[in-house]
Amino acid sequence: MPQMPHVDDRLIVALDVPNAIAGLQLAEKLGDAASFYKIGLGMLTTGGMALARELKDEHGKRVFLDMKLFDIGATIESAARGIAQFDLDFLTVHGDPHVVNAAKQGAAGKDLKILAVTILTSLDRADLDAGLIRSGDIPEIVAERAARAFAAGADGVIASPQEAALIRALPEAAGRLIVTPGVRPAGAALGDQKRVETPASAIAAGADHIVVGRPIWQAADPAAAARAIVAELP
């Protein structure tokens, strides 16, 4: 595996582009400006796993596979076991305790970190009402789901930067990761995100990693945009 120069891996670049070819082209444009990439469900049918392995094995990058898996325990365990064999870094599953527990069993003995999704950062209270999710403020529900996921063995959680401080304050969060999508540099368009913060405020609130997509890959110079975000981090 190639040796990467030291790059701040707190920034995870979301490769939310149409296919693996576009993803690899973006990674090549970024070069040593980024060392950690997120590959999501949208790319799964267009070469996402092949790209994950190429970035990891041939380019020395860290890889976050954002599949947000949800199924019965046996299926989750089998899926996590299959993914763990590729020595990727992070895998997301929904934060329901039975899902987290099964994923951890599947990844046993490997370095793959299982991250639990609390409440998607694109959702607000009206969305939760439409989905028949119990009443209550989103931060309260996020913190409770995070605590239950940690108790089930999650290595970390995915949460809005607006809830990062609340989660970091949980006793169960000691030594666990908080990864925050919904991060936008100052002045950037919000897109479909509803609960957002700047990179610096997300890290200050307790996040270990921030996930940024469009503000980087839509920039005229993606590498400069990535470096500018890293320069904002405390």
C-alpha positions as CSV (number, residue, x, y, z in Angstrom):
1,M,0.0,0.0,0.0
2,P,1.3,3.5,-0.8
3,Q,2.4,5.6,2.1
4,M,0.3,8.7,2.5
5,P,1.8,12.0,3.6
6,H,0.1,13.2,6.8
7,V,-3.2,14.7,6.0
8,D,-5.8,15.8,8.6
9,D,-8.2,12.8,8.4
10,R,-10.9,14.7,10.4
11,L,-12.2,15.7,7.1
12,I,-14.1,13.0,5.3
13,V,-14.9,13.8,1.7
14,A,-18.3,12.4,0.5
15,L,-18.0,11.0,-3.0
16,D,-21.7,11.6,-3.7
17,V,-21.1,11.5,-7.4
18,P,-22.8,9.4,-10.1
19,N,-20.4,6.4,-10.3
20,A,-17.0,5.0,-9.4
21,I,-15.3,6.6,-12.4
22,A,-16.4,10.0,-11.3
23,G,-15.4,9.2,-7.8
24,L,-11.9,8.2,-8.7
25,Q,-11.5,11.3,-10.9
26,L,-12.5,13.4,-8.0
27,A,-10.1,11.6,-5.7
28,E,-7.3,12.2,-8.2
29,K,-8.2,15.9,-8.3
30,L,-8.0,16.1,-4.6
31,G,-4.7,14.2,-4.4
32,D,-3.0,14.7,-1.0
33,A,-5.6,17.3,0.0
34,A,-7.8,14.5,1.4
35,S,-7.1,11.1,3.0
36,F,-10.5,9.9,4.0
37,Y,-13.5,9.3,1.7
38,K,-17.1,8.3,2.1
39,I,-18.8,6.1,-0.4
40,G,-22.6,5.9,0.0
41,L,-25.5,3.7,-1.0
42,G,-26.2,5.6,-4.2
43,M,-22.9,4.4,-5.7
44,L,-23.3,0.8,-4.6
45,T,-24.7,-0.3,-8.0
46,T,-22.2,1.8,-10.0
47,G,-18.9,0.4,-8.8
48,G,-18.8,1.7,-5.2
49,M,-17.2,-1.4,-3.7
50,A,-14.6,-1.6,-6.4
51,L,-13.8,2.1,-5.8
52,A,-13.6,1.6,-2.0
53,R,-11.1,-1.2,-2.5
54,E,-9.0,0.8,-5.0
55,L,-8.9,3.9,-2.8
56,K,-7.8,1.7,0.1
57,D,-5.5,-0.8,-1.5
58,E,-3.9,1.3,-4.3
59,H,-4.0,4.8,-3.0
60,G,-3.6,4.4,0.8
61,K,-6.8,6.2,1.6
62,R,-9.2,5.6,4.5
63,V,-12.7,4.6,3.5
64,F,-16.1,5.1,5.1
65,L,-18.8,2.8,3.6
66,D,-22.0,4.6,4.3
67,M,-24.6,1.9,3.7
68,K,-27.0,2.6,6.6
69,L,-27.8,-1.1,6.8
70,F,-31.1,-2.2,8.4
71,D,-32.4,-5.8,8.4
72,I,-32.8,-8.8,10.7
73,G,-29.8,-9.7,12.8
74,A,-28.6,-12.7,10.8
75,T,-28.6,-10.7,7.6
76,I,-26.8,-7.7,9.1
77,E,-24.2,-10.0,10.7
78,S,-23.5,-11.7,7.3
79,A,-23.3,-8.3,5.5
80,A,-20.9,-6.8,8.0
81,R,-18.7,-10.0,7.9
82,G,-18.5,-9.7,4.1
83,I,-17.6,-6.0,4.2
84,A,-15.1,-6.4,7.1
85,Q,-12.9,-8.7,4.9
86,F,-11.9,-5.7,2.8
87,D,-10.2,-3.9,5.7
88,L,-12.3,-0.7,5.3
89,D,-12.5,1.8,8.1
90,F,-16.1,2.7,8.9
91,L,-19.5,1.1,8.1
92,T,-22.8,2.7,9.0
93,V,-25.9,0.8,10.2
94,H,-29.1,2.1,11.7
95,G,-28.8,2.6,15.4
96,D,-31.4,0.1,16.5
97,P,-29.7,-2.1,19.2
98,H,-30.3,-5.4,17.4
99,V,-28.8,-4.1,14.2
100,V,-25.7,-2.6,16.0
101,N,-25.1,-5.8,17.9
102,A,-25.3,-8.0,14.8
103,A,-23.0,-5.7,12.9
104,K,-20.4,-5.8,15.7
105,Q,-20.6,-9.6,15.7
106,G,-20.1,-9.7,11.9
107,A,-17.0,-7.4,12.1
108,A,-15.5,-9.2,15.1
109,G,-11.7,-9.5,14.8
110,K,-11.4,-6.8,12.1
111,D,-10.6,-3.1,12.4
112,L,-13.9,-2.1,10.8
113,K,-15.7,0.5,13.0
114,I,-19.4,0.2,13.2
115,L,-21.1,3.6,13.3
116,A,-24.8,3.9,14.2
117,V,-27.2,6.3,12.5
118,T,-29.3,8.2,15.1
119,I,-31.6,10.6,13.1
120,L,-30.7,11.4,9.5
121,T,-29.5,15.0,9.3
122,S,-31.9,15.7,6.4
123,L,-34.9,15.2,8.7
124,D,-36.8,17.6,11.0
125,R,-39.6,17.1,13.5
126,A,-42.3,17.2,10.7
127,D,-40.5,14.3,8.9
128,L,-40.4,12.3,12.1
129,D,-44.1,12.9,12.7
130,A,-44.8,11.7,9.1
131,G,-42.9,8.5,9.9
132,L,-44.7,7.9,13.1
133,I,-41.6,8.4,15.2
134,R,-42.5,9.2,18.8
135,S,-42.9,12.8,20.0
136,G,-40.1,14.7,21.5
137,D,-37.4,17.1,20.5
138,I,-34.9,15.7,18.0
139,P,-31.8,16.3,20.2
140,E,-33.5,14.3,23.0
141,I,-34.3,11.4,20.7
142,V,-30.8,11.5,19.1
143,A,-29.1,11.3,22.5
144,E,-31.3,8.4,23.6
145,R,-30.7,6.5,20.4
146,A,-26.9,7.2,20.7
147,A,-26.8,5.9,24.2
148,R,-28.7,2.7,23.2
149,A,-26.4,2.2,20.2
150,F,-23.3,2.6,22.4
151,A,-24.7,0.1,24.9
152,A,-25.2,-2.3,22.0
153,G,-21.5,-2.0,21.1
154,A,-21.4,0.8,18.5
155,D,-17.9,2.2,17.9
156,G,-19.4,5.6,17.2
157,V,-22.5,7.4,15.9
158,I,-23.5,9.5,13.0
159,A,-25.3,12.7,14.2
160,S,-25.9,16.2,13.3
161,P,-23.2,18.6,14.5
162,Q,-26.0,20.3,16.4
163,E,-26.3,17.2,18.6
164,A,-22.6,16.4,18.8
165,A,-22.1,18.2,22.2
166,L,-25.1,16.5,23.7
167,I,-23.8,13.0,22.6
168,R,-20.2,13.8,23.7
169,A,-21.6,14.5,27.2
170,L,-23.1,11.1,27.5
171,P,-21.1,8.8,29.9
172,E,-21.5,6.0,27.2
173,A,-19.7,8.2,24.7
174,A,-16.3,8.0,26.3
175,G,-13.8,6.7,23.8
176,R,-16.4,6.5,21.0
177,L,-16.5,8.3,17.7
178,I,-18.9,11.1,16.6
179,V,-19.0,11.6,12.8
180,T,-21.0,14.6,11.6
181,P,-22.6,15.1,8.2
182,G,-24.6,18.2,7.7
183,V,-21.4,20.3,7.8
184,R,-21.2,23.3,5.5
185,P,-18.4,25.9,5.3
186,A,-19.5,29.4,6.1
187,G,-21.5,30.8,3.2
188,A,-22.1,27.4,1.5
189,A,-25.5,26.4,0.3
190,L,-27.5,24.1,2.6
191,G,-28.7,21.8,-0.1
192,D,-31.0,19.1,1.4
193,Q,-29.5,19.4,4.9
194,K,-31.7,21.0,7.6
195,R,-29.5,20.7,10.7
196,V,-26.1,22.1,9.9
197,E,-23.0,23.7,11.4
198,T,-19.7,25.0,10.2
199,P,-16.6,22.6,10.3
200,A,-15.0,24.4,13.2
201,S,-18.2,24.4,15.3
202,A,-18.8,20.7,14.7
203,I,-15.3,19.8,15.8
204,A,-15.6,22.2,18.8
205,A,-18.8,20.5,19.8
206,G,-17.2,17.1,20.1
207,A,-17.1,15.6,16.6
208,D,-14.1,13.5,15.6
209,H,-14.8,13.7,11.9
210,I,-16.8,15.9,9.6
211,V,-18.3,14.8,6.3
212,V,-18.4,17.3,3.5
213,G,-19.5,16.6,-0.1
214,R,-21.0,19.3,-2.4
215,P,-18.9,22.3,-1.2
216,I,-15.8,20.3,-2.2
217,W,-16.8,18.5,-5.4
218,Q,-18.8,21.4,-6.8
219,A,-15.9,23.8,-6.3
220,A,-13.9,25.0,-9.3
221,D,-10.8,23.7,-7.4
222,P,-11.8,20.8,-5.1
223,A,-8.3,20.4,-3.6
224,A,-8.3,24.1,-2.6
225,A,-11.8,23.8,-1.2
226,A,-10.7,20.7,0.9
227,R,-7.6,22.5,2.2
228,A,-9.7,25.6,3.1
229,I,-12.0,23.4,5.2
230,V,-9.1,21.7,7.0
231,A,-7.7,25.1,7.7
232,E,-10.9,26.1,9.5
233,L,-10.6,23.2,11.9
234,P,-9.5,24.0,15.5
